[in-house]
């Protein structure tokens, strides 16, 4: 129950105090703190926090102040209230989001550069790829390195891309040789293989819309997205030049 209470938004100490109060009924701070195995000053702070949430009430008997837990049904009311607050915040965000986007982009002539760290960062980059408006993604890739970091890449990211009807063209190298071609059609993909001795690389370059993403999946995992029309067009031109070359496999 402690973990479930934490899942719905209570801190660990709040959850311990609330459960202790449910078992004790009316009790003093000292009794509650002993039951929850939390020191008295901290217990008092948690009780005050729970009072603000409507989960605790108090009464005075003689010189003693007693605290008691409200019915667990109050938790449902609390979640509904927080849900309404969240919906209100989402509406407010929608109102100011266009202006924030303008500030974020600053100007068309100035590149917007975003940096991403670690595996989670690269996963956020992949989500950005799936927002492509042109419905085509160009990539220069080393699948061997990508699959070491993202073993579920073919069934995760690629399937999301297919569901969004986004085509892909990829120039790649691999120790496994030319292995992508056999699945190109069902993967909405065209691929061209380049032997490693001719075209060794260990970073992934992805070109989509007015963006270029460069991801390092060897060593320090990190990535960068550059949003700039001219930079993207230049990388796209280099990709098309490589794509047009013949005799990759010789």
LUMDOPA-746640 format. One record per residue: residue number from 1; residue in three letters; y, z, x of N, C-alpha, C in turn. Coordinates in Angstrom, 3 decimals, padded with zeros to 6 digits. Example, Ala and Ser with C-alpha at 12.3 -4.5 7.8 and 13.67 -1.06 7.14 Angstrom:
// residues 2
MIPA   seq   type        n_y        n_z        n_x       ca_y       ca_z       ca_x        c_y        c_z        c_x
MIPA     1    ALA   -005.690    007.800    013.190   -004.500    007.800    012.300   -003.300    007.800    013.200
MIPA     2    SER   -002.250    007.080    012.850   -001.060    007.140    013.670    000.030    007.870    012.900
//
This chain:
// residues 250
MIPA   seq   type        n_y        n_z        n_x       ca_y       ca_z       ca_x        c_y        c_z        c_x
MIPA     1    UNK   -001.208    000.000    000.820    000.000    000.000    000.000    001.261    000.000    000.857
MIPA     2    UNK    001.150    000.636    002.022    002.300    000.669    002.924    002.718   -000.741    003.305
MIPA     3    UNK    001.743   -001.564    003.675    002.050   -002.943    004.067    002.575   -003.761    002.895
MIPA     4    UNK    002.037   -003.534    001.707    002.505   -004.269    000.527    003.948   -003.918    000.209
MIPA     5    UNK    004.304   -002.644    000.336    005.690   -002.233    000.099    006.620   -002.850    001.138
MIPA     6    UNK    006.142   -002.954    002.372    006.941   -003.608    003.416    007.129   -005.080    003.095
MIPA     7    UNK    006.074   -005.715    002.541    006.142   -007.142    002.208    007.194   -007.430    001.139
MIPA     8    UNK    007.409   -006.469    000.232    008.379   -006.726   -000.838    009.783   -006.274   -000.471
MIPA     9    UNK    009.963   -005.786    000.776    011.328   -005.553    001.238    011.670   -004.159    001.701
MIPA    10    UNK    010.772   -003.188    001.556    011.070   -001.850    002.066    010.779   -001.791    003.560
MIPA    11    UNK    011.574   -000.973    004.268    011.256   -000.749    005.672    010.022    000.149    005.750
MIPA    12    UNK    009.435    000.257    006.934    008.231    001.076    007.076    008.511    002.534    006.726
MIPA    13    UNK    009.652    003.044    007.173    009.979    004.443    006.895    010.310    004.655    005.420
MIPA    14    UNK    010.999    003.698    004.804    011.258    003.791    003.369    009.951    003.810    002.590
MIPA    15    UNK    009.017    002.957    002.991    007.724    002.880    002.298    006.955    004.194    002.429
MIPA    16    UNK    006.977    004.790    003.628    006.285    006.058    003.841    006.894    007.158    002.975
MIPA    17    UNK    008.228    007.204    002.926    008.909    008.216    002.122    008.600    008.022    000.642
MIPA    18    UNK    008.655    006.776    000.172    008.421    006.503   -001.253    006.997    006.885   -001.659
MIPA    19    UNK    006.006    006.532   -000.840    004.616    006.873   -001.141    004.413    008.385   -001.137
MIPA    20    UNK    005.049    009.057   -000.191    004.937    010.517   -000.132    005.529    011.159   -001.378
MIPA    21    UNK    006.653    010.628   -001.843    007.302    011.180   -003.021    006.478    010.926   -004.286
MIPA    22    UNK    005.811    009.783   -004.345    004.944    009.509   -005.489    003.825    010.548   -005.574
MIPA    23    UNK    003.316    010.961   -004.417    002.229    011.941   -004.393    002.730    013.354   -004.661
MIPA    24    UNK    003.919    013.676   -004.167    004.431    015.046   -004.268    005.070    015.366   -005.618
MIPA    25    UNK    005.656    014.358   -006.255    006.481    014.645   -007.423    007.817    015.191   -006.950
MIPA    26    UNK    008.389    016.173   -007.651    009.650    016.778   -007.222    009.418    017.560   -005.935
MIPA    27    UNK    010.267    017.313   -004.943    010.064    017.981   -003.654    011.370    018.022   -002.880
MIPA    28    UNK    011.439    018.938   -001.939    012.605    019.035   -001.066    012.494    018.011    000.057
MIPA    29    UNK    013.604    017.815    000.763    013.594    016.888    001.899    012.584    017.350    002.942
MIPA    30    UNK    012.521    018.653    003.173    011.598    019.180    004.175    010.151    018.870    003.798
MIPA    31    UNK    009.803    019.065    002.528    008.435    018.788    002.074    008.110    017.300    002.189
MIPA    32    UNK    009.086    016.494    001.829    008.879    015.035    001.891    008.716    014.584    003.332
MIPA    33    UNK    009.552    015.117    004.231    009.493    014.707    005.636    008.157    015.103    006.264
MIPA    34    UNK    007.653    016.275    005.903    006.350    016.702    006.433    005.234    015.794    005.927
MIPA    35    UNK    005.277    015.480    004.627    004.249    014.623    004.047    004.267    013.232    004.674
MIPA    36    UNK    005.459    012.702    004.904    005.587    011.353    005.470    005.470    011.330    006.988
MIPA    37    UNK    005.462    012.533    007.590    005.412    012.657    009.055    006.598    011.953    009.707
MIPA    38    UNK    007.764    012.235    009.130    009.032    011.706    009.638    009.987    012.888    009.765
MIPA    39    UNK    010.795    012.911    010.826    011.677    014.065    010.997    012.696    014.163    009.854
MIPA    40    UNK    013.188    015.342    009.619    013.996    015.623    008.433    015.269    014.777    008.341
MIPA    41    UNK    016.083    014.672    009.411    017.309    013.850    009.297    017.000    012.393    008.925
MIPA    42    UNK    015.943    011.836    009.539    015.569    010.455    009.238    015.071    010.332    007.800
MIPA    43    UNK    014.289    011.324    007.368    013.783    011.314    005.996    014.947    011.324    005.000
MIPA    44    UNK    015.961    012.113    005.285    017.115    012.187    004.377    017.817    010.831    004.288
MIPA    45    UNK    017.966    010.167    005.431    018.603    008.837    005.434    017.794    007.838    004.605
MIPA    46    UNK    016.468    007.900    004.716    015.622    006.975    003.954    015.689    007.274    002.458
MIPA    47    UNK    015.763    008.557    002.112    015.883    008.933    000.701    017.189    008.397    000.123
MIPA    48    UNK    018.281    008.523    000.884    019.569    008.013    000.427    019.517    006.494    000.236
MIPA    49    UNK    018.822    005.808    001.154    018.675    004.354    001.037    017.884    003.994   -000.219
MIPA    50    UNK    016.829    004.742   -000.497    016.014    004.493   -001.690    016.778    004.816   -002.971
MIPA    51    UNK    017.652    005.820   -002.904    018.492    006.145   -004.061    019.386    004.965   -004.427
MIPA    52    UNK    019.967    004.339   -003.401    020.845    003.184   -003.637    020.070    002.017   -004.260
MIPA    53    UNK    018.790    001.947   -003.966    017.952    000.885   -004.528    017.435    001.241   -005.925
MIPA    54    UNK    017.729    002.450   -006.368    017.270    002.881   -007.683    015.838    003.348   -007.713
MIPA    55    UNK    015.283    003.702   -006.551    013.886    004.093   -006.461    013.694    005.601   -006.357
MIPA    56    UNK    014.791    006.343   -006.246    014.729    007.795   -006.100    015.811    008.433   -006.955
MIPA    57    UNK    015.497    009.553   -007.572    016.493    010.356   -008.282    016.426    011.787   -007.755
MIPA    58    UNK    017.414    012.601   -008.113    017.433    013.967   -007.613    017.873    014.936   -008.699
MIPA    59    UNK    017.543    016.180   -008.493    017.978    017.227   -009.412    018.142    018.519   -008.623
MIPA    60    UNK    018.941    019.439   -009.168    019.181    020.708   -008.488    018.528    021.833   -009.274
MIPA    61    UNK    017.738    022.644   -008.583    017.124    023.829   -009.167    017.527    025.028   -008.324
MIPA    62    UNK    018.415    025.840   -008.897    018.940    026.959   -008.126    019.732    026.446   -006.949
MIPA    63    UNK    019.330    026.855   -005.773    020.011    026.378   -004.567    019.290    025.188   -003.929
MIPA    64    UNK    018.210    024.794   -004.524    017.421    023.698   -003.940    017.759    022.359   -004.577
MIPA    65    UNK    017.839    021.351   -003.726    017.986    019.975   -004.219    016.627    019.298   -004.094
MIPA    66    UNK    016.140    018.855   -005.227    014.827    018.223   -005.261    014.949    016.721   -005.498
MIPA    67    UNK    014.055    015.995   -004.868    014.056    014.534   -004.988    012.721    014.083   -005.563
MIPA    68    UNK    012.757    013.009   -006.342    011.524    012.481   -006.923    011.582    010.958   -006.975
MIPA    69    UNK    010.422    010.338   -006.847    010.346    008.873   -006.900    010.467    008.403   -008.343
MIPA    70    UNK    011.200    007.308   -008.535    011.249    006.668   -009.846    009.943    005.895   -010.068
MIPA    71    UNK    009.702    005.517   -011.308    008.481    004.782   -011.649    008.357    003.516   -010.802
MIPA    72    UNK    007.140    003.202   -010.351    006.935    001.960   -009.586    007.417    000.708   -010.316
MIPA    73    UNK    007.545    000.786   -011.640    008.085   -000.359   -012.387    009.497   -000.715   -011.913
MIPA    74    UNK    010.176    000.279   -011.327    011.524    000.051   -010.819    011.510   -000.960   -009.676
MIPA    75    UNK    010.385   -001.075   -008.986    010.260   -002.061   -007.903    010.419   -003.477   -008.438
MIPA    76    UNK    009.833   -003.721   -009.608    009.947   -005.050   -010.220    011.392   -005.339   -010.598
MIPA    77    UNK    012.071   -004.324   -011.131    013.489   -004.488   -011.480    014.304   -004.760   -010.222
MIPA    78    UNK    013.963   -004.042   -009.148    014.661   -004.231   -007.868    014.509   -005.663   -007.375
MIPA    79    UNK    013.275   -006.196   -007.426    013.033   -007.563   -006.959    013.784   -008.584   -007.811
MIPA    80    UNK    013.826   -008.357   -009.123    014.555   -009.269   -010.006    016.035   -009.267   -009.672
MIPA    81    UNK    016.569   -008.084   -009.402    017.982   -007.983   -009.045    018.272   -008.706   -007.729
MIPA    82    UNK    017.393   -008.493   -006.749    017.582   -009.154   -005.459    017.416   -010.667   -005.585
MIPA    83    UNK    016.519   -011.095   -006.486    016.324   -012.525   -006.727    017.603   -013.155   -007.270
MIPA    84    UNK    018.258   -012.461   -008.209    019.503   -012.980   -008.772    020.603   -013.042   -007.722
MIPA    85    UNK    020.645   -012.016   -006.864    021.638   -012.005   -005.788    021.396   -013.173   -004.837
MIPA    86    UNK    020.114   -013.425   -004.505    019.772   -014.528   -003.611    020.159   -015.871   -004.233
MIPA    87    UNK    019.881   -016.040   -005.534    020.250   -017.281   -006.220    021.756   -017.486   -006.206
MIPA    88    UNK    022.498   -016.403   -006.373    023.953   -016.489   -006.334    024.431   -016.913   -004.946
MIPA    89    UNK    023.813   -016.348   -003.908    024.179   -016.711   -002.540    023.860   -018.177   -002.258
MIPA    90    UNK    022.719   -018.652   -002.800    022.347   -020.061   -002.606    023.362   -020.983   -003.275
MIPA    91    UNK    023.827   -020.602   -004.460    024.854   -021.397   -005.151    026.151   -021.425   -004.348
MIPA    92    UNK    026.506   -020.280   -003.788    027.734   -020.204   -002.981    027.604   -021.058   -001.729
MIPA    93    UNK    026.397   -021.047   -001.124    026.179   -021.857    000.075    026.300   -023.340   -000.241
MIPA    94    UNK    025.747   -023.762   -001.401    025.829   -025.169   -001.791    027.277   -025.632   -001.905
MIPA    95    UNK    028.154   -024.738   -002.332    029.565   -025.097   -002.497    030.249   -025.354   -001.161
MIPA    96    UNK    029.910   -024.548   -000.162    030.614   -024.673    001.121    029.848   -025.517    002.142
MIPA    97    UNK    028.581   -025.890    001.819    027.762   -026.628    002.781    028.401   -027.937    003.246
MIPA    98    UNK    028.982   -028.765    002.352    029.611   -029.998    002.833    030.702   -029.755    003.875
MIPA    99    UNK    031.512   -028.727    003.660    032.568   -028.418    004.627    031.983   -027.924    005.946
MIPA   100    UNK    030.911   -027.128    005.862    030.267   -026.660    007.085    029.669   -027.818    007.872
MIPA   101    UNK    029.098   -028.806    007.153    028.534   -029.989    007.810    029.613   -030.760    008.559
MIPA   102    UNK    030.786   -030.852    007.949    031.906   -031.548    008.594    032.294   -030.829    009.881
MIPA   103    UNK    032.379   -029.506    009.817    032.712   -028.734    011.020    031.634   -028.877    012.078
MIPA   104    UNK    030.373   -028.926    011.617    029.246   -029.029    012.545    029.266   -030.357    013.305
MIPA   105    UNK    029.592   -031.405    012.591    029.578   -032.730    013.208    030.838   -032.998    014.013
MIPA   106    UNK    031.877   -032.234    013.776    033.190   -032.347    014.436    033.804   -033.729    014.274
MIPA   107    UNK    033.306   -034.724    014.965    033.845   -036.079    014.805    032.787   -037.090    015.203
MIPA   108    UNK    032.947   -038.331    014.714    031.961   -039.376    014.999    031.903   -039.733    016.479
MIPA   109    UNK    033.003   -039.545    017.178    033.063   -039.982    018.575    032.512   -038.939    019.538
MIPA   110    UNK    032.272   -037.743    019.051    031.810   -036.665    019.916    030.343   -036.370    019.635
MIPA   111    UNK    029.469   -036.469    020.629    028.046   -036.216    020.395    027.810   -034.783    019.934
MIPA   112    UNK    026.888   -034.637    019.005    026.444   -033.313    018.587    025.114   -033.052    019.284
MIPA   113    UNK    025.054   -031.992    020.060    023.861   -031.692    020.844    023.304   -030.345    020.391
MIPA   114    UNK    022.018   -030.342    020.046    021.348   -029.108    019.646    020.161   -028.852    020.572
MIPA   115    UNK    019.992   -027.595    020.947    018.916   -027.211    021.855    017.875   -026.370    021.112
MIPA   116    UNK    016.611   -026.557    021.495    015.503   -025.863    020.846    014.584   -025.288    021.917
MIPA   117    UNK    014.121   -024.060    021.702    013.266   -023.387    022.678    011.894   -023.096    022.083
MIPA   118    UNK    010.872   -023.272    022.897    009.518   -022.875    022.533    008.865   -023.769    021.491
MIPA   119    UNK    007.637   -023.420    021.167    006.849   -024.195    020.210    007.507   -024.218    018.840
MIPA   120    UNK    008.046   -023.073    018.409    008.712   -023.007    017.103    009.922   -023.931    017.072
MIPA   121    UNK    010.631   -024.008    018.202    011.787   -024.896    018.284    011.392   -026.358    018.123
MIPA   122    UNK    010.304   -026.752    018.773    009.840   -028.140    018.654    009.359   -028.443    017.241
MIPA   123    UNK    008.815   -027.445    016.554    008.396   -027.650    015.163    009.610   -027.898    014.265
MIPA   124    UNK    010.732   -027.224    014.576    011.966   -027.479    013.818    012.480   -028.887    014.103
MIPA   125    UNK    012.311   -029.356    015.343    012.697   -030.728    015.679    011.875   -031.720    014.862
MIPA   126    UNK    010.564   -031.475    014.754    009.697   -032.371    013.990    010.120   -032.441    012.527
MIPA   127    UNK    010.541   -031.302    011.978    011.012   -031.297    010.595    012.252   -032.176    010.453
MIPA   128    UNK    013.084   -032.220    011.484    014.280   -033.060    011.440    013.902   -034.539    011.471
MIPA   129    UNK    012.839   -034.885    012.218    012.370   -036.277    012.253    012.052   -036.775    010.843
MIPA   130    UNK    011.477   -035.879    010.035    011.015   -036.265    008.698    012.164   -036.478    007.718
MIPA   131    UNK    013.392   -036.204    008.157    014.566   -036.447    007.313    015.167   -037.828    007.564
MIPA   132    UNK    014.501   -038.651    008.378    015.018   -039.963    008.759    015.312   -040.818    007.527
MIPA   133    UNK    016.481   -041.429    007.512    016.889   -042.241    006.366    016.391   -043.676    006.468
MIPA   134    UNK    016.246   -044.162    007.691    015.844   -045.555    007.895    014.354   -045.785    007.666
MIPA   135    UNK    013.593   -044.692    007.488    012.144   -044.776    007.239    011.378   -045.380    008.416
MIPA   136    UNK    011.958   -045.275    009.619    011.226   -045.698    010.817    011.575   -044.762    011.970
MIPA   137    UNK    010.551   -044.362    012.685    010.709   -043.518    013.858    010.149   -044.253    015.063
MIPA   138    UNK    010.910   -044.276    016.151    010.457   -044.877    017.404    010.165   -043.747    018.386
MIPA   139    UNK    009.071   -043.887    019.127    008.713   -042.797    020.034    008.106   -043.315    021.324
MIPA   140    UNK    008.429   -042.635    022.404    007.766   -042.821    023.692    007.085   -041.493    023.972
MIPA   141    UNK    005.759   -041.514    024.100    005.040   -040.243    024.039    003.857   -040.169    024.994
MIPA   142    UNK    003.507   -038.923    025.303    002.282   -038.632    026.036    001.415   -037.751    025.142
MIPA   143    UNK    000.574   -038.356    024.288   -000.218   -037.583    023.316   -001.068   -036.477    023.939
MIPA   144    UNK   -001.569   -036.712    025.152   -002.398   -035.680    025.798   -001.633   -034.358    025.872
MIPA   145    UNK   -000.358   -034.430    026.292    000.455   -033.226    026.435    000.841   -032.663    025.072
MIPA   146    UNK    001.148   -033.554    024.128    001.528   -033.110    022.785    000.382   -032.363    022.120
MIPA   147    UNK   -000.830   -032.905    022.212   -001.979   -032.296    021.534   -002.370   -030.960    022.160
MIPA   148    UNK   -002.029   -030.763    023.444   -002.312   -029.467    024.062   -001.443   -028.380    023.429
MIPA   149    UNK   -000.206   -028.739    023.091    000.706   -027.773    022.479    000.507   -027.713    020.967
MIPA   150    UNK    000.286   -028.905    020.362    000.116   -028.992    018.914   -001.229   -029.661    018.598
MIPA   151    UNK   -002.324   -028.906    018.682   -003.647   -029.519    018.435   -003.797   -030.079    017.027
MIPA   152    UNK   -002.990   -029.584    016.068   -003.079   -030.075    014.685   -002.062   -031.171    014.394
MIPA   153    UNK   -001.439   -031.705    015.429   -000.383   -032.704    015.249   -000.805   -033.893    014.374
MIPA   154    UNK   -001.982   -034.493    014.606   -002.352   -035.664    013.790   -002.517   -035.340    012.306
MIPA   155    UNK   -003.016   -034.150    012.003   -003.257   -033.813    010.605   -002.114   -033.037    009.980
MIPA   156    UNK   -001.158   -032.619    010.787   -000.033   -031.830    010.267    001.216   -032.704    010.187
MIPA   157    UNK    001.882   -032.906    011.312    003.123   -033.690    011.316    002.898   -035.118    010.826
MIPA   158    UNK    001.858   -035.779    011.349    001.628   -037.184    010.994    001.359   -037.359    009.501
MIPA   159    UNK    000.620   -036.422    008.922    000.343   -036.530    007.483    001.613   -036.320    006.654
MIPA   160    UNK    002.483   -035.445    007.102    003.764   -035.251    006.416    004.587   -036.536    006.485
MIPA   161    UNK    004.546   -037.188    007.653    005.287   -038.441    007.823    004.742   -039.520    006.890
MIPA   162    UNK    003.426   -039.601    006.790    002.794   -040.599    005.924    003.156   -040.357    004.462
MIPA   163    UNK    003.126   -039.088    004.050    003.467   -038.765    002.659    004.897   -039.166    002.309
MIPA   164    UNK    005.774   -039.151    003.303    007.165   -039.545    003.079    007.370   -041.047    003.279
MIPA   165    UNK    006.254   -041.768    003.538    006.287   -043.219    003.713    007.213   -043.626    004.864
MIPA   166    UNK    007.107   -042.903    005.973    007.910   -043.182    007.163    007.027   -043.894    008.185
MIPA   167    UNK    007.441   -045.085    008.586    006.692   -045.852    009.580    007.029   -045.382    010.984
MIPA   168    UNK    006.108   -045.654    011.894    006.309   -045.235    013.280    005.869   -046.336    014.233
MIPA   169    UNK    006.648   -046.496    015.297    006.227   -047.330    016.428    006.244   -046.449    017.661
MIPA   170    UNK    005.154   -046.476    018.414    005.043   -045.568    019.546    004.525   -046.304    020.786
MIPA   171    UNK    005.172   -046.044    021.883    004.714   -046.501    023.195    004.157   -045.252    023.880
MIPA   172    UNK    002.920   -045.309    024.321    002.323   -044.075    024.822    001.420   -044.318    026.024
MIPA   173    UNK    001.162   -043.240    026.724    000.212   -043.249    027.825   -000.755   -042.099    027.616
MIPA   174    UNK   -001.985   -042.252    028.117   -002.988   -041.209    027.908   -004.133   -041.380    028.893
MIPA   175    UNK   -004.691   -040.247    029.293   -005.891   -040.276    030.136   -007.070   -040.851    029.357
MIPA   176    UNK   -006.984   -040.830    028.034   -008.076   -041.307    027.177   -008.034   -042.816    026.987
MIPA   177    UNK   -007.033   -043.460    027.521   -006.917   -044.897    027.350   -006.270   -045.243    026.021
MIPA   178    UNK   -006.506   -046.463    025.562   -005.880   -046.971    024.339   -006.685   -046.494    023.123
MIPA   179    UNK   -006.406   -045.261    022.662   -007.214   -044.684    021.583   -006.493   -044.644    020.233
MIPA   180    UNK   -005.187   -044.901    020.205   -004.457   -044.807    018.942   -004.609   -046.055    018.068
MIPA   181    UNK   -004.835   -047.203    018.701   -004.810   -048.473    017.970   -005.770   -048.504    016.787
MIPA   182    UNK   -006.950   -047.891    016.956   -007.966   -047.974    015.905   -007.547   -047.277    014.604
MIPA   183    UNK   -006.588   -046.350    014.696   -006.156   -045.644    013.485   -004.728   -046.001    013.085
MIPA   184    UNK   -004.135   -047.016    013.724   -002.739   -047.375    013.462   -002.463   -047.664    011.988
MIPA   185    UNK   -003.319   -048.468    011.382   -003.043   -048.932    010.016   -002.961   -047.775    009.033
MIPA   186    UNK   -003.960   -046.901    009.057   -003.975   -045.792    008.092   -002.919   -044.741    008.417
MIPA   187    UNK   -002.380   -044.764    009.627   -001.370   -043.795    010.024    000.061   -044.338    009.906
MIPA   188    UNK    000.210   -045.529    009.257    001.538   -046.176    009.129    002.207   -046.273    010.495
MIPA   189    UNK    001.457   -046.816    011.455    001.927   -046.788    012.835    001.561   -048.078    013.551
MIPA   190    UNK    002.424   -048.482    014.468    002.103   -049.507    015.464    002.186   -048.825    016.822
MIPA   191    UNK    001.198   -049.067    017.667    001.216   -048.408    018.973    000.963   -049.406    020.084
MIPA   192    UNK    001.544   -049.108    021.235    001.297   -049.906    022.434    001.010   -048.939    023.577
MIPA   193    UNK   -000.101   -049.207    024.242   -000.566   -048.336    025.307   -000.067   -048.817    026.660
MIPA   194    UNK    000.349   -047.853    027.500    000.784   -048.163    028.863   -000.019   -047.290    029.823
MIPA   195    UNK   -000.701   -047.878    030.800   -001.447   -047.064    031.769   -000.519   -046.099    032.507
MIPA   196    UNK   -001.033   -044.938    032.837   -000.204   -043.920    033.488    000.287   -044.352    034.863
MIPA   197    UNK   -000.500   -045.177    035.540   -000.052   -045.614    036.866    001.140   -046.552    036.774
MIPA   198    UNK    001.370   -047.146    035.581    002.511   -048.029    035.407    003.697   -047.298    034.783
MIPA   199    UNK    003.409   -046.291    033.968    004.478   -045.693    033.189    004.223   -044.192    033.007
MIPA   200    UNK    004.229   -043.418    034.097    003.945   -041.986    033.977    005.150   -041.232    033.398
MIPA   201    UNK    004.903   -040.402    032.414    005.970   -039.558    031.880    005.339   -038.377    031.160
MIPA   202    UNK    006.065   -037.271    031.129    005.542   -036.057    030.514    006.518   -035.483    029.487
MIPA   203    UNK    007.492   -036.276    029.073    008.380   -035.841    027.998    008.219   -036.800    026.822
MIPA   204    UNK    008.552   -036.318    025.650    008.527   -037.147    024.451    009.947   -037.530    024.076
MIPA   205    UNK    010.156   -038.816    023.821    011.459   -039.299    023.373    011.282   -039.886    021.976
MIPA   206    UNK    012.069   -039.414    021.039    011.994   -039.888    019.656    013.359   -040.390    019.227
MIPA   207    UNK    013.399   -041.592    018.664    014.655   -042.214    018.239    014.583   -042.432    016.734
MIPA   208    UNK    015.561   -041.916    016.008    015.574   -042.051    014.548    017.011   -041.954    014.057
MIPA   209    UNK    017.378   -042.874    013.178    018.761   -042.946    012.686    019.726   -042.949    013.869
MIPA   210    UNK    020.702   -042.047    013.868    021.676   -041.967    014.957    021.347   -040.829    015.913
MIPA   211    UNK    020.058   -040.516    016.047    019.653   -039.369    016.855    018.610   -039.747    017.902
MIPA   212    UNK    018.654   -039.015    019.005    017.635   -039.128    020.046    017.142   -037.715    020.344
MIPA   213    UNK    015.848   -037.518    020.258    015.259   -036.215    020.555    014.439   -036.317    021.831
MIPA   214    UNK    014.657   -035.393    022.738    013.913   -035.358    023.993    013.217   -034.007    024.064
MIPA   215    UNK    011.888   -034.030    024.140    011.114   -032.790    024.123    010.235   -032.690    025.363
MIPA   216    UNK    010.269   -031.541    025.992    009.390   -031.266    027.126    008.238   -030.407    026.640
MIPA   217    UNK    007.024   -030.913    026.763    005.841   -030.175    026.301    004.962   -029.743    027.471
MIPA   218    UNK    005.509   -029.834    028.674    004.806   -029.379    029.872    005.678   -028.334    030.551
MIPA   219    UNK    005.094   -027.226    030.938    005.870   -026.166    031.571    006.712   -025.433    030.543
MIPA   220    UNK    008.005   -025.387    030.790    008.929   -024.722    029.870    009.123   -025.581    028.626
MIPA   221    UNK    008.526   -025.175    027.514    008.577   -025.966    026.287    009.965   -025.864    025.667
MIPA   222    UNK    010.628   -027.002    025.539    011.978   -027.008    024.996    012.325   -028.419    024.546
MIPA   223    UNK    013.430   -028.528    023.840    013.835   -029.844    023.363    015.319   -029.922    023.081
MIPA   224    UNK    015.809   -031.146    022.963    017.217   -031.411    022.694    017.323   -032.559    021.709
MIPA   225    UNK    018.198   -032.423    020.746    018.513   -033.528    019.844    019.971   -033.908    020.069
MIPA   226    UNK    020.191   -035.174    020.393    021.541   -035.707    020.572    021.852   -036.597    019.380
MIPA   227    UNK    022.900   -036.273    018.657    023.297   -037.083    017.507    024.567   -037.853    017.859
MIPA   228    UNK    024.405   -039.150    018.094    025.527   -040.007    018.480    025.083   -041.458    018.296
MIPA   229    UNK    025.801   -042.196    017.522    025.384   -043.550    017.165    025.167   -044.432    018.380
MIPA   230    UNK    026.117   -044.440    019.316    026.007   -045.327    020.475    024.871   -044.905    021.408
MIPA   231    UNK    024.688   -043.607    021.572    023.579   -043.133    022.408    022.250   -043.544    021.779
MIPA   232    UNK    022.126   -043.350    020.464    020.888   -043.720    019.770    020.637   -045.222    019.863
MIPA   233    UNK    021.677   -046.027    019.695    021.517   -047.485    019.778    021.100   -047.920    021.182
MIPA   234    UNK    021.617   -047.239    022.196    021.247   -047.580    023.576    019.777   -047.263    023.832
MIPA   235    UNK    019.327   -046.104    023.397    017.910   -045.749    023.546    017.033   -046.685    022.727
MIPA   236    UNK    017.526   -047.061    021.545    016.759   -047.981    020.697    016.621   -049.344    021.392
MIPA   237    UNK    017.691   -049.785    022.050    017.639   -051.051    022.788    016.641   -050.984    023.938
MIPA   238    UNK    016.614   -049.841    024.667    015.647   -049.681    025.752    014.218   -049.685    025.216
MIPA   239    UNK    014.023   -049.030    024.079    012.690   -049.023    023.460    012.254   -050.442    023.117
MIPA   240    UNK    013.149   -051.204    022.486    012.806   -052.571    022.080    012.512   -053.443    023.295
MIPA   241    UNK    013.226   -053.192    024.390    012.971   -053.946    025.619    011.566   -053.667    026.136
MIPA   242    UNK    011.191   -052.387    026.209    009.845   -052.027    026.661    008.789   -052.567    025.700
MIPA   243    UNK    009.080   -052.464    024.405    008.136   -052.936    023.376    007.864   -054.438    023.518
MIPA   244    UNK    008.883   -055.168    023.919    008.750   -056.624    023.989    008.020   -057.099    025.239
MIPA   245    UNK    007.835   -056.211    026.228    007.169   -056.607    027.466    005.691   -056.891    027.209
MIPA   246    UNK    005.119   -057.799    028.022    003.715   -058.171    027.858    002.859   -057.527    028.943
MIPA   247    UNK    001.542   -057.643    028.758    000.575   -057.236    029.763    000.689   -055.745    030.115
MIPA   248    UNK    000.903   -054.929    029.115    000.961   -053.485    029.361   -000.309   -052.971    030.013
MIPA   249    UNK   -001.443   -053.536    029.620   -002.727   -052.962    030.015   -003.237   -053.452    031.363
MIPA   250    UNK   -002.516   -054.334    031.990   -003.001   -054.868    033.258   -002.395   -054.122    034.429
//
